[in-house]
Amino acid sequence: MLTASLRAQRASRFTLDVDVRIERGVTILFGASGSGKTTLLRCLAGLDTPDAGRIVIGDHVVFDSASGLNRPPQARRIG
């Protein structure tokens, strides 16, 4: 399972504020152009850093802004 609660400000005109819980299996992410799909995926993968929040993959916390934890992409084992 993947759980993420994060906030990411991108440019002065866009803020991604998401709270998601994804069970194991195939997941489809869709939405209008500019809605934050790529930003969310980049944050989950560790390619972008959210401004605040927490990301947990399985039993492993890979990002937690409160504690300063931010595992690199290769340690997240997600693609």
All heavy atoms as a GROMACS GRO file, in nm:
protein
  588
    1MET      N    1   0.084  -0.117   0.000
    1MET     CA    2   0.000   0.000   0.000
    1MET      C    3   0.088   0.124   0.000
    1MET      O    4   0.197   0.124   0.055
    1MET     CB    5  -0.090   0.001   0.123
    1MET     CG    6  -0.173   0.124   0.128
    1MET     SD    7  -0.274   0.150   0.274
    1MET     CE    8  -0.304  -0.009   0.338
    2LEU      N    9   0.039   0.228  -0.062
    2LEU     CA   10   0.107   0.356  -0.065
    2LEU      C   11   0.013   0.460  -0.007
    2LEU      O   12  -0.104   0.467  -0.047
    2LEU     CB   13   0.143   0.392  -0.210
    2LEU     CG   14   0.217   0.523  -0.229
    2LEU    CD1   15   0.314   0.509  -0.344
    2LEU    CD2   16   0.125   0.638  -0.253
    3THR      N   17   0.061   0.537   0.090
    3THR     CA   18  -0.018   0.647   0.142
    3THR      C   19   0.065   0.774   0.131
    3THR      O   20   0.185   0.773   0.154
    3THR     CB   21  -0.060   0.626   0.289
    3THR    OG1   22   0.057   0.608   0.369
    3THR    CG2   23  -0.150   0.505   0.304
    4ALA      N   24  -0.002   0.880   0.092
    4ALA     CA   25   0.068   1.007   0.077
    4ALA      C   26  -0.027   1.120   0.114
    4ALA      O   27  -0.142   1.122   0.072
    4ALA     CB   28   0.117   1.024  -0.066
    5SER      N   29   0.025   1.209   0.192
    5SER     CA   30  -0.044   1.332   0.223
    5SER      C   31   0.060   1.441   0.203
    5SER      O   32   0.158   1.448   0.279
    5SER     CB   33  -0.093   1.330   0.368
    5SER     OG   34  -0.156   1.452   0.400
    6LEU      N   35   0.046   1.518   0.097
    6LEU     CA   36   0.151   1.614   0.066
    6LEU      C   37   0.098   1.742   0.005
    6LEU      O   38  -0.013   1.747  -0.047
    6LEU     CB   39   0.257   1.552  -0.025
    6LEU     CG   40   0.214   1.494  -0.159
    6LEU    CD1   41   0.234   1.596  -0.268
    6LEU    CD2   42   0.296   1.370  -0.187
    7ARG      N   43   0.182   1.843   0.014
    7ARG     CA   44   0.153   1.974  -0.043
    7ARG      C   45   0.277   2.019  -0.117
    7ARG      O   46   0.388   2.014  -0.062
    7ARG     CB   47   0.118   2.072   0.069
    7ARG     CG   48   0.082   2.209   0.021
    7ARG     CD   49   0.037   2.294   0.142
    7ARG     NE   50  -0.003   2.425   0.102
    7ARG     CZ   51  -0.124   2.459   0.062
    7ARG    NH1   52  -0.218   2.367   0.056
    7ARG    NH2   53  -0.153   2.582   0.029
    8ALA      N   54   0.258   2.060  -0.242
    8ALA     CA   55   0.371   2.105  -0.324
    8ALA      C   56   0.330   2.230  -0.402
    8ALA      O   57   0.233   2.226  -0.477
    8ALA     CB   58   0.414   1.995  -0.420
    9GLN      N   59   0.402   2.337  -0.379
    9GLN     CA   60   0.377   2.462  -0.451
    9GLN      C   61   0.466   2.462  -0.575
    9GLN      O   62   0.587   2.448  -0.566
    9GLN     CB   63   0.413   2.581  -0.362
    9GLN     CG   64   0.396   2.715  -0.428
    9GLN     CD   65   0.254   2.768  -0.415
    9GLN    OE1   66   0.188   2.739  -0.316
    9GLN    NE2   67   0.210   2.843  -0.512
   10ARG      N   68   0.406   2.474  -0.692
   10ARG     CA   69   0.480   2.477  -0.818
   10ARG      C   70   0.441   2.602  -0.893
   10ARG      O   71   0.324   2.620  -0.927
   10ARG     CB   72   0.452   2.353  -0.904
   10ARG     CG   73   0.495   2.223  -0.838
   10ARG     CD   74   0.646   2.221  -0.818
   10ARG     NE   75   0.691   2.103  -0.750
   10ARG     CZ   76   0.728   2.098  -0.622
   10ARG    NH1   77   0.723   2.205  -0.547
   10ARG    NH2   78   0.771   1.987  -0.569
   11ALA      N   79   0.540   2.686  -0.916
   11ALA     CA   80   0.514   2.819  -0.973
   11ALA      C   81   0.422   2.893  -0.878
   11ALA      O   82   0.375   2.838  -0.780
   11ALA     CB   83   0.457   2.809  -1.115
   12SER      N   84   0.396   3.014  -0.902
   12SER     CA   85   0.313   3.091  -0.809
   12SER      C   86   0.164   3.064  -0.831
   12SER      O   87   0.081   3.105  -0.752
   12SER     CB   88   0.342   3.239  -0.824
   12SER     OG   89   0.315   3.279  -0.957
   13ARG      N   90   0.130   2.994  -0.938
   13ARG     CA   91  -0.011   2.977  -0.971
   13ARG      C   92  -0.067   2.838  -0.943
   13ARG      O   93  -0.184   2.812  -0.966
   13ARG     CB   94  -0.033   3.010  -1.118
   13ARG     CG   95   0.036   2.915  -1.213
   13ARG     CD   96   0.029   2.963  -1.357
   13ARG     NE   97   0.056   2.861  -1.453
   13ARG     CZ   98   0.169   2.796  -1.469
   13ARG    NH1   99   0.270   2.820  -1.391
   13ARG    NH2  100   0.184   2.706  -1.564
   14PHE      N  101   0.016   2.743  -0.895
   14PHE     CA  102  -0.032   2.605  -0.879
   14PHE      C  103   0.015   2.547  -0.746
   14PHE      O  104   0.134   2.550  -0.714
   14PHE     CB  105   0.019   2.518  -0.994
   14PHE     CG  106  -0.024   2.375  -0.982
   14PHE    CD1  107  -0.153   2.336  -1.014
   14PHE    CD2  108   0.066   2.278  -0.938
   14PHE    CE1  109  -0.193   2.204  -1.002
   14PHE    CE2  110   0.027   2.145  -0.926
   14PHE     CZ  111  -0.102   2.109  -0.958
   15THR      N  112  -0.079   2.493  -0.670
   15THR     CA  113  -0.046   2.421  -0.548
   15THR      C  114  -0.113   2.285  -0.553
   15THR      O  115  -0.235   2.275  -0.572
   15THR     CB  116  -0.095   2.497  -0.423
   15THR    OG1  117  -0.032   2.625  -0.419
   15THR    CG2  118  -0.060   2.420  -0.297
   16LEU      N  119  -0.033   2.181  -0.539
   16LEU     CA  120  -0.085   2.045  -0.532
   16LEU      C  121  -0.105   2.012  -0.384
   16LEU      O  122  -0.012   2.021  -0.305
   16LEU     CB  123   0.013   1.945  -0.595
   16LEU     CG  124  -0.025   1.798  -0.585
   16LEU    CD1  125  -0.148   1.771  -0.672
   16LEU    CD2  126   0.091   1.709  -0.627
   17ASP      N  127  -0.225   1.978  -0.347
   17ASP     CA  128  -0.258   1.942  -0.210
   17ASP      C  129  -0.336   1.811  -0.219
   17ASP      O  130  -0.452   1.810  -0.260
   17ASP     CB  131  -0.342   2.052  -0.146
   17ASP     CG  132  -0.356   2.036   0.004
   17ASP    OD1  133  -0.297   1.942   0.061
   17ASP    OD2  134  -0.424   2.120   0.065
   18VAL      N  135  -0.271   1.700  -0.184
   18VAL     CA  136  -0.330   1.568  -0.208
   18VAL      C  137  -0.319   1.480  -0.084
   18VAL      O  138  -0.224   1.488  -0.008
   18VAL     CB  139  -0.264   1.501  -0.331
   18VAL    CG1  140  -0.120   1.467  -0.304
   18VAL    CG2  141  -0.339   1.379  -0.375
   19ASP      N  142  -0.420   1.397  -0.067
   19ASP     CA  143  -0.423   1.297   0.040
   19ASP      C  144  -0.474   1.170  -0.026
   19ASP      O  145  -0.591   1.163  -0.066
   19ASP     CB  146  -0.518   1.344   0.150
   19ASP     CG  147  -0.494   1.277   0.282
   19ASP    OD1  148  -0.399   1.197   0.292
   19ASP    OD2  149  -0.571   1.305   0.375
   20VAL      N  150  -0.387   1.070  -0.041
   20VAL     CA  151  -0.423   0.951  -0.120
   20VAL      C  152  -0.378   0.824  -0.050
   20VAL      O  153  -0.278   0.822   0.021
   20VAL     CB  154  -0.363   0.962  -0.263
   20VAL    CG1  155  -0.211   0.958  -0.258
   20VAL    CG2  156  -0.414   0.854  -0.354
   21ARG      N  157  -0.457   0.719  -0.071
   21ARG     CA  158  -0.424   0.585  -0.020
   21ARG      C  159  -0.446   0.489  -0.138
   21ARG      O  160  -0.557   0.478  -0.189
   21ARG     CB  161  -0.514   0.548   0.095
   21ARG     CG  162  -0.486   0.411   0.149
   21ARG     CD  163  -0.580   0.382   0.264
   21ARG     NE  164  -0.565   0.242   0.300
   21ARG     CZ  165  -0.583   0.196   0.420
   21ARG    NH1  166  -0.617   0.276   0.517
   21ARG    NH2  167  -0.568   0.069   0.443
   22ILE      N  168  -0.339   0.423  -0.179
   22ILE     CA  169  -0.345   0.335  -0.297
   22ILE      C  170  -0.311   0.193  -0.255
   22ILE      O  171  -0.203   0.167  -0.202
   22ILE     CB  172  -0.246   0.383  -0.406
   22ILE    CG1  173  -0.279   0.528  -0.446
   22ILE    CG2  174  -0.250   0.291  -0.527
   22ILE    CD1  175  -0.174   0.592  -0.533
   23GLU      N  176  -0.405   0.102  -0.278
   23GLU     CA  177  -0.383  -0.039  -0.246
   23GLU      C  178  -0.294  -0.103  -0.352
   23GLU      O  179  -0.282  -0.053  -0.464
   23GLU     CB  180  -0.518  -0.112  -0.241
   23GLU     CG  181  -0.612  -0.062  -0.133
   23GLU     CD  182  -0.566  -0.096   0.008
   23GLU    OE1  183  -0.490  -0.192   0.027
   23GLU    OE2  184  -0.607  -0.023   0.100
   24ARG      N  185  -0.237  -0.215  -0.320
   24ARG     CA  186  -0.152  -0.290  -0.413
   24ARG      C  187  -0.232  -0.329  -0.537
   24ARG      O  188  -0.348  -0.368  -0.527
   24ARG     CB  189  -0.099  -0.414  -0.342
   24ARG     CG  190   0.002  -0.490  -0.420
   24ARG     CD  191   0.052  -0.610  -0.338
   24ARG     NE  192   0.160  -0.671  -0.404
   24ARG     CZ  193   0.288  -0.656  -0.370
   24ARG    NH1  194   0.318  -0.582  -0.267
   24ARG    NH2  195   0.383  -0.714  -0.438
   25GLY      N  196  -0.170  -0.316  -0.654
   25GLY     CA  197  -0.237  -0.351  -0.778
   25GLY      C  198  -0.218  -0.242  -0.881
   25GLY      O  199  -0.135  -0.154  -0.866
   26VAL      N  200  -0.298  -0.246  -0.983
   26VAL     CA  201  -0.290  -0.148  -1.091
   26VAL      C  202  -0.373  -0.025  -1.052
   26VAL      O  203  -0.487  -0.038  -1.009
   26VAL     CB  204  -0.344  -0.207  -1.223
   26VAL    CG1  205  -0.345  -0.102  -1.332
   26VAL    CG2  206  -0.259  -0.327  -1.265
   27THR      N  207  -0.314   0.091  -1.067
   27THR     CA  208  -0.381   0.217  -1.038
   27THR      C  209  -0.370   0.308  -1.158
   27THR      O  210  -0.265   0.317  -1.220
   27THR     CB  211  -0.318   0.286  -0.915
   27THR    OG1  212  -0.330   0.199  -0.803
   27THR    CG2  213  -0.385   0.416  -0.884
   28ILE      N  214  -0.477   0.376  -1.191
   28ILE     CA  215  -0.478   0.470  -1.302
   28ILE      C  216  -0.495   0.610  -1.246
   28ILE      O  217  -0.585   0.634  -1.166
   28ILE     CB  218  -0.592   0.438  -1.400
   28ILE    CG1  219  -0.571   0.298  -1.459
   28ILE    CG2  220  -0.599   0.542  -1.510
   28ILE    CD1  221  -0.688   0.247  -1.539
   29LEU      N  222  -0.408   0.699  -1.288
   29LEU     CA  223  -0.415   0.838  -1.246
   29LEU      C  224  -0.451   0.920  -1.369
   29LEU      O  225  -0.380   0.918  -1.469
   29LEU     CB  226  -0.278   0.880  -1.191
   29LEU     CG  227  -0.263   1.021  -1.137
   29LEU    CD1  228  -0.356   1.044  -1.018
   29LEU    CD2  229  -0.119   1.045  -1.097
   30PHE      N  230  -0.563   0.991  -1.362
   30PHE     CA  231  -0.602   1.071  -1.478
   30PHE      C  232  -0.661   1.203  -1.432
   30PHE      O  233  -0.703   1.219  -1.319
   30PHE     CB  234  -0.702   0.994  -1.567
   30PHE     CG  235  -0.833   0.964  -1.501
   30PHE    CD1  236  -0.941   1.049  -1.517
   30PHE    CD2  237  -0.848   0.850  -1.424
   30PHE    CE1  238  -1.062   1.021  -1.456
   30PHE    CE2  239  -0.969   0.821  -1.362
   30PHE     CZ  240  -1.076   0.907  -1.379
   31GLY      N  241  -0.659   1.299  -1.523
   31GLY     CA  242  -0.713   1.430  -1.494
   31GLY      C  243  -0.678   1.524  -1.608
   31GLY      O  244  -0.604   1.490  -1.699
   32ALA      N  245  -0.729   1.644  -1.597
   32ALA     CA  246  -0.705   1.745  -1.700
   32ALA      C  247  -0.557   1.785  -1.705
   32ALA      O  248  -0.484   1.768  -1.606
   32ALA     CB  249  -0.791   1.867  -1.673
   33SER      N  250  -0.517   1.838  -1.817
   33SER     CA  251  -0.382   1.890  -1.832
   33SER      C  252  -0.358   1.998  -1.727
   33SER      O  253  -0.441   2.086  -1.707
   33SER     CB  254  -0.365   1.947  -1.972
   33SER     OG  255  -0.236   2.001  -1.988
   34GLY      N  256  -0.246   1.986  -1.656
   34GLY     CA  257  -0.213   2.086  -1.555
   34GLY      C  258  -0.273   2.061  -1.419
   34GLY      O  259  -0.263   2.144  -1.329
   35SER      N  260  -0.334   1.943  -1.399
   35SER     CA  261  -0.400   1.915  -1.272
   35SER      C  262  -0.307   1.859  -1.165
   35SER      O  263  -0.348   1.842  -1.050
   35SER     CB  264  -0.519   1.820  -1.293
   35SER     OG  265  -0.474   1.695  -1.342
   36GLY      N  266  -0.181   1.826  -1.201
   36GLY     CA  267  -0.084   1.781  -1.102
   36GLY      C  268  -0.046   1.635  -1.108
   36GLY      O  269   0.021   1.584  -1.018
   37LYS      N  270  -0.086   1.564  -1.212
   37LYS     CA  271  -0.055   1.420  -1.223
   37LYS      C  272   0.096   1.395  -1.220
   37LYS      O  273   0.145   1.314  -1.142
   37LYS     CB  274  -0.114   1.361  -1.351
   37LYS     CG  275  -0.264   1.374  -1.364
   37LYS     CD  276  -0.315   1.322  -1.496
   37LYS     CE  277  -0.260   1.395  -1.617
   37LYS     NZ  278  -0.309   1.531  -1.636
   38THR      N  279   0.169   1.466  -1.305
   38THR     CA  280   0.314   1.447  -1.314
   38THR      C  281   0.382   1.494  -1.186
   38THR      O  282   0.474   1.428  -1.136
   38THR     CB  283   0.370   1.520  -1.436
   38THR    OG1  284   0.310   1.465  -1.553
   38THR    CG2  285   0.521   1.504  -1.445
   39THR      N  286   0.337   1.603  -1.128
   39THR     CA  287   0.395   1.652  -1.003
   39THR      C  288   0.378   1.548  -0.893
   39THR      O  289   0.472   1.519  -0.818
   39THR     CB  290   0.331   1.786  -0.962
   39THR    OG1  291   0.354   1.881  -1.065
   39THR    CG2  292   0.388   1.837  -0.831
   40LEU      N  293   0.260   1.489  -0.882
   40LEU     CA  294   0.236   1.386  -0.782
   40LEU      C  295   0.329   1.267  -0.804
   40LEU      O  296   0.395   1.220  -0.710
   40LEU     CB  297   0.090   1.339  -0.786
   40LEU     CG  298   0.056   1.219  -0.696
   40LEU    CD1  299   0.085   1.250  -0.550
   40LEU    CD2  300  -0.088   1.177  -0.717
   41LEU      N  301   0.339   1.218  -0.927
   41LEU     CA  302   0.425   1.102  -0.955
   41LEU      C  303   0.571   1.133  -0.927
   41LEU      O  304   0.645   1.050  -0.873
   41LEU     CB  305   0.405   1.056  -1.099
   41LEU     CG  306   0.267   0.998  -1.130
   41LEU    CD1  307   0.256   0.967  -1.280
   41LEU    CD2  308   0.240   0.874  -1.047
   42ARG      N  309   0.616   1.252  -0.961
   42ARG     CA  310   0.755   1.291  -0.935
   42ARG      C  311   0.783   1.300  -0.785
   42ARG      O  312   0.890   1.262  -0.739
   42ARG     CB  313   0.789   1.422  -1.006
   42ARG     CG  314   0.797   1.408  -1.158
   42ARG     CD  315   0.837   1.538  -1.226
   42ARG     NE  316   0.968   1.584  -1.182
   42ARG     CZ  317   1.084   1.544  -1.233
   42ARG    NH1  318   1.086   1.456  -1.331
   42ARG    NH2  319   1.198   1.592  -1.187
   43CYS      N  320   0.687   1.347  -0.709
   43CYS     CA  321   0.703   1.353  -0.563
   43CYS      C  322   0.708   1.213  -0.503
   43CYS      O  323   0.792   1.184  -0.417
   43CYS     CB  324   0.590   1.434  -0.499
   43CYS     SG  325   0.600   1.612  -0.528
   44LEU      N  326   0.619   1.125  -0.548
   44LEU     CA  327   0.618   0.988  -0.497
   44LEU      C  328   0.748   0.916  -0.528
   44LEU      O  329   0.802   0.841  -0.446
   44LEU     CB  330   0.500   0.910  -0.556
   44LEU     CG  331   0.360   0.956  -0.517
   44LEU    CD1  332   0.256   0.874  -0.592
   44LEU    CD2  333   0.339   0.949  -0.368
   45ALA      N  334   0.802   0.939  -0.648
   45ALA     CA  335   0.926   0.873  -0.691
   45ALA      C  336   1.050   0.933  -0.627
   45ALA      O  337   1.156   0.872  -0.631
   45ALA     CB  338   0.937   0.879  -0.843
   46GLY      N  339   1.039   1.052  -0.572
   46GLY     CA  340   1.155   1.117  -0.512
   46GLY      C  341   1.230   1.207  -0.608
   46GLY      O  342   1.339   1.254  -0.576
   47LEU      N  343   1.174   1.233  -0.723
   47LEU     CA  344   1.239   1.320  -0.821
   47LEU      C  345   1.212   1.467  -0.790
   47LEU      O  346   1.292   1.554  -0.827
   47LEU     CB  347   1.190   1.286  -0.962
   47LEU     CG  348   1.217   1.142  -1.006
   47LEU    CD1  349   1.153   1.115  -1.140
   47LEU    CD2  350   1.366   1.113  -1.009
   48ASP      N  351   1.101   1.497  -0.725
   48ASP     CA  352   1.068   1.630  -0.674
   48ASP      C  353   1.043   1.618  -0.524
   48ASP      O  354   1.002   1.512  -0.476
   48ASP     CB  355   0.941   1.686  -0.739
   48ASP     CG  356   0.963   1.742  -0.878
   48ASP    OD1  357   1.079   1.752  -0.921
   48ASP    OD2  358   0.863   1.774  -0.943
   49THR      N  359   1.066   1.725  -0.452
   49THR     CA  360   1.045   1.725  -0.308
   49THR      C  361   0.923   1.809  -0.273
   49THR      O  362   0.920   1.928  -0.307
   49THR     CB  363   1.168   1.782  -0.234
   49THR    OG1  364   1.283   1.704  -0.270
   49THR    CG2  365   1.149   1.777  -0.084
   50PRO      N  366   0.824   1.750  -0.208
   50PRO     CA  367   0.708   1.827  -0.166
   50PRO      C  368   0.749   1.932  -0.062
   50PRO      O  369   0.853   1.917   0.005
   50PRO     CB  370   0.615   1.724  -0.102
   50PRO     CG  371   0.667   1.591  -0.143
   50PRO     CD  372   0.812   1.608  -0.172
   51ASP      N  373   0.669   2.034  -0.046
   51ASP     CA  374   0.696   2.136   0.055
   51ASP      C  375   0.661   2.086   0.194
   51ASP      O  376   0.722   2.127   0.293
   51ASP     CB  377   0.616   2.263   0.023
   51ASP     CG  378   0.658   2.322  -0.110
   51ASP    OD1  379   0.779   2.335  -0.134
   51ASP    OD2  380   0.569   2.354  -0.191
   52ALA      N  381   0.562   2.000   0.203
   52ALA     CA  382   0.518   1.947   0.332
   52ALA      C  383   0.447   1.814   0.310
   52ALA      O  384   0.398   1.787   0.201
   52ALA     CB  385   0.425   2.045   0.401
   53GLY      N  386   0.446   1.730   0.413
   53GLY     CA  387   0.370   1.607   0.407
   53GLY      C  388   0.448   1.484   0.444
   53GLY      O  389   0.557   1.491   0.502
   54ARG      N  390   0.389   1.370   0.405
   54ARG     CA  391   0.446   1.239   0.440
   54ARG      C  392   0.408   1.141   0.331
   54ARG      O  393   0.293   1.140   0.284
   54ARG     CB  394   0.388   1.196   0.574
   54ARG     CG  395   0.436   1.065   0.628
   54ARG     CD  396   0.374   1.046   0.766
   54ARG     NE  397   0.393   0.912   0.817
   54ARG     CZ  398   0.488   0.877   0.902
   54ARG    NH1  399   0.571   0.967   0.947
   54ARG    NH2  400   0.499   0.753   0.943
   55ILE      N  401   0.505   1.055   0.293
   55ILE     CA  402   0.482   0.950   0.194
   55ILE      C  403   0.530   0.819   0.254
   55ILE      O  404   0.645   0.809   0.299
   55ILE     CB  405   0.557   0.978   0.062
   55ILE    CG1  406   0.511   1.111   0.002
   55ILE    CG2  407   0.536   0.863  -0.037
   55ILE    CD1  408   0.597   1.158  -0.116
   56VAL      N  409   0.442   0.719   0.252
   56VAL     CA  410   0.475   0.587   0.306
   56VAL      C  411   0.450   0.484   0.197
   56VAL      O  412   0.341   0.480   0.140
   56VAL     CB  413   0.390   0.553   0.431
   56VAL    CG1  414   0.428   0.418   0.487
   56VAL    CG2  415   0.403   0.662   0.536
   57ILE      N  416   0.551   0.403   0.168
   57ILE     CA  417   0.539   0.296   0.070
   57ILE      C  418   0.554   0.164   0.145
   57ILE      O  419   0.660   0.135   0.200
   57ILE     CB  420   0.645   0.308  -0.041
   57ILE    CG1  421   0.631   0.443  -0.112
   57ILE    CG2  422   0.633   0.192  -0.139
   57ILE    CD1  423   0.743   0.474  -0.209
   58GLY      N  424   0.446   0.087   0.149
   58GLY     CA  425   0.447  -0.035   0.230
   58GLY      C  426   0.459   0.004   0.376
   58GLY      O  427   0.380   0.083   0.427
   59ASP      N  428   0.562  -0.046   0.442
   59ASP     CA  429   0.588  -0.013   0.582
   59ASP      C  430   0.699   0.090   0.596
   59ASP      O  431   0.742   0.119   0.708
   59ASP     CB  432   0.629  -0.139   0.660
   59ASP     CG  433   0.517  -0.240   0.668
   59ASP    OD1  434   0.400  -0.198   0.670
   59ASP    OD2  435   0.546  -0.362   0.671
   60HIS      N  436   0.747   0.145   0.484
   60HIS     CA  437   0.863   0.234   0.486
   60HIS      C  438   0.824   0.380   0.460
   60HIS      O  439   0.765   0.411   0.357
   60HIS     CB  440   0.965   0.190   0.381
   60HIS     CG  441   1.007   0.047   0.396
   60HIS    ND1  442   1.095   0.005   0.493
   60HIS    CD2  443   0.971  -0.064   0.328
   60HIS    CE1  444   1.113  -0.125   0.484
   60HIS    NE2  445   1.038  -0.170   0.384
   61VAL      N  446   0.857   0.465   0.554
   61VAL     CA  447   0.838   0.608   0.536
   61VAL      C  448   0.953   0.655   0.446
   61VAL      O  449   1.070   0.636   0.479
   61VAL     CB  450   0.840   0.684   0.670
   61VAL    CG1  451   0.827   0.833   0.647
   61VAL    CG2  452   0.731   0.633   0.762
   62VAL      N  453   0.919   0.714   0.332
   62VAL     CA  454   1.023   0.759   0.239
   62VAL      C  455   1.035   0.911   0.237
   62VAL      O  456   1.136   0.966   0.192
   62VAL     CB  457   1.001   0.705   0.096
   62VAL    CG1  458   1.013   0.553   0.094
   62VAL    CG2  459   0.868   0.750   0.039
   63PHE      N  460   0.932   0.979   0.285
   63PHE     CA  461   0.937   1.125   0.297
   63PHE      C  462   0.854   1.168   0.416
   63PHE      O  463   0.741   1.123   0.434
   63PHE     CB  464   0.883   1.194   0.171
   63PHE     CG  465   0.878   1.344   0.182
   63PHE    CD1  466   0.993   1.419   0.167
   63PHE    CD2  467   0.761   1.410   0.212
   63PHE    CE1  468   0.991   1.557   0.180
   63PHE    CE2  469   0.756   1.547   0.226
   63PHE     CZ  470   0.872   1.622   0.210
   64ASP      N  471   0.912   1.254   0.499
   64ASP     CA  472   0.841   1.311   0.612
   64ASP      C  473   0.900   1.448   0.640
   64ASP      O  474   1.012   1.459   0.690
   64ASP     CB  475   0.853   1.221   0.734
   64ASP     CG  476   0.768   1.269   0.852
   64ASP    OD1  477   0.702   1.374   0.840
   64ASP    OD2  478   0.768   1.202   0.955
   65SER      N  479   0.827   1.551   0.602
   65SER     CA  480   0.879   1.687   0.617
   65SER      C  481   0.899   1.725   0.764
   65SER      O  482   0.990   1.800   0.797
   65SER     CB  483   0.788   1.789   0.548
   65SER     OG  484   0.660   1.788   0.606
   66ALA      N  485   0.816   1.672   0.854
   66ALA     CA  486   0.827   1.705   0.996
   66ALA      C  487   0.959   1.660   1.056
   66ALA      O  488   1.017   1.729   1.140
   66ALA     CB  489   0.709   1.646   1.072
   67SER      N  490   1.007   1.543   1.012
   67SER     CA  491   1.133   1.490   1.068
   67SER      C  492   1.253   1.515   0.977
   67SER      O  493   1.365   1.483   1.012
   67SER     CB  494   1.120   1.340   1.094
   67SER     OG  495   1.108   1.269   0.971
   68GLY      N  496   1.228   1.569   0.857
   68GLY     CA  497   1.338   1.597   0.763
   68GLY      C  498   1.381   1.476   0.682
   68GLY      O  499   1.484   1.480   0.614
   69LEU      N  500   1.304   1.369   0.685
   69LEU     CA  501   1.338   1.247   0.610
   69LEU      C  502   1.299   1.262   0.463
   69LEU      O  503   1.186   1.301   0.433
   69LEU     CB  504   1.265   1.127   0.669
   69LEU     CG  505   1.283   0.994   0.596
   69LEU    CD1  506   1.427   0.946   0.608
   69LEU    CD2  507   1.187   0.891   0.648
   70ASN      N  508   1.393   1.232   0.374
   70ASN     CA  509   1.366   1.235   0.231
   70ASN      C  510   1.458   1.133   0.163
   70ASN      O  511   1.570   1.165   0.124
   70ASN     CB  512   1.388   1.376   0.173
   70ASN     CG  513   1.340   1.387   0.030
   70ASN    OD1  514   1.274   1.298  -0.022
   70ASN    ND2  515   1.375   1.496  -0.034
   71ARG      N  516   1.410   1.009   0.150
   71ARG     CA  517   1.490   0.904   0.089
   71ARG      C  518   1.510   0.931  -0.059
   71ARG      O  519   1.417   0.979  -0.128
   71ARG     CB  520   1.423   0.770   0.107
   71ARG     CG  521   1.401   0.733   0.250
   71ARG     CD  522   1.459   0.598   0.281
   71ARG     NE  523   1.427   0.562   0.418
   71ARG     CZ  524   1.517   0.565   0.515
   71ARG    NH1  525   1.640   0.603   0.490
   71ARG    NH2  526   1.484   0.530   0.637
   72PRO      N  527   1.627   0.900  -0.113
   72PRO     CA  528   1.652   0.922  -0.256
   72PRO      C  529   1.569   0.825  -0.342
   72PRO      O  530   1.522   0.722  -0.291
   72PRO     CB  531   1.802   0.893  -0.271
   72PRO     CG  532   1.836   0.805  -0.155
   72PRO     CD  533   1.743   0.843  -0.043
   73PRO      N  534   1.551   0.857  -0.469
   73PRO     CA  535   1.468   0.774  -0.557
   73PRO      C  536   1.508   0.625  -0.556
   73PRO      O  537   1.421   0.539  -0.550
   73PRO     CB  538   1.490   0.833  -0.695
   73PRO     CG  539   1.523   0.976  -0.668
   73PRO     CD  540   1.602   0.976  -0.540
   74GLN      N  541   1.636   0.596  -0.559
   74GLN     CA  542   1.679   0.456  -0.565
   74GLN      C  543   1.647   0.378  -0.438
   74GLN      O  544   1.641   0.256  -0.440
   74GLN     CB  545   1.829   0.446  -0.598
   74GLN     CG  546   1.922   0.508  -0.498
   74GLN     CD  547   1.950   0.655  -0.522
   74GLN    OE1  548   1.872   0.725  -0.586
   74GLN    NE2  549   2.062   0.703  -0.471
   75ALA      N  550   1.620   0.445  -0.328
   75ALA     CA  551   1.584   0.378  -0.204
   75ALA      C  552   1.433   0.359  -0.190
   75ALA      O  553   1.388   0.293  -0.097
   75ALA     CB  554   1.637   0.458  -0.083
   76ARG      N  555   1.355   0.413  -0.283
   76ARG     CA  556   1.209   0.406  -0.272
   76ARG      C  557   1.151   0.282  -0.339
   76ARG      O  558   1.040   0.241  -0.308
   76ARG     CB  559   1.145   0.532  -0.331
   76ARG     CG  560   1.182   0.654  -0.250
   76ARG     CD  561   1.116   0.776  -0.300
   76ARG     NE  562   1.162   0.892  -0.224
   76ARG     CZ  563   1.089   0.997  -0.196
   76ARG    NH1  564   0.965   1.005  -0.240
   76ARG    NH2  565   1.138   1.096  -0.128
   77ARG      N  566   1.221   0.225  -0.434
   77ARG     CA  567   1.178   0.103  -0.502
   77ARG      C  568   1.035   0.117  -0.556
   77ARG      O  569   0.947   0.035  -0.530
   77ARG     CB  570   1.191  -0.018  -0.412
   77ARG     CG  571   1.329  -0.026  -0.350
   77ARG     CD  572   1.394  -0.156  -0.326
   77ARG     NE  573   1.346  -0.272  -0.392
   77ARG     CZ  574   1.408  -0.331  -0.494
   77ARG    NH1  575   1.516  -0.277  -0.544
   77ARG    NH2  576   1.360  -0.440  -0.545
   78ILE      N  577   1.014   0.224  -0.631
   78ILE     CA  578   0.884   0.251  -0.693
   78ILE      C  579   0.912   0.302  -0.834
   78ILE      O  580   1.012   0.367  -0.859
   78ILE     CB  581   0.804   0.354  -0.609
   78ILE    CG1  582   0.662   0.368  -0.663
   78ILE    CG2  583   0.873   0.488  -0.603
   78ILE    CD1  584   0.571   0.450  -0.573
   79GLY      N  585   0.823   0.270  -0.925
   79GLY     CA  586   0.845   0.318  -1.061
   79GLY      C  587   0.714   0.341  -1.131
   79GLY      O  588   0.609   0.312  -1.083
   0.00000   0.00000   0.00000
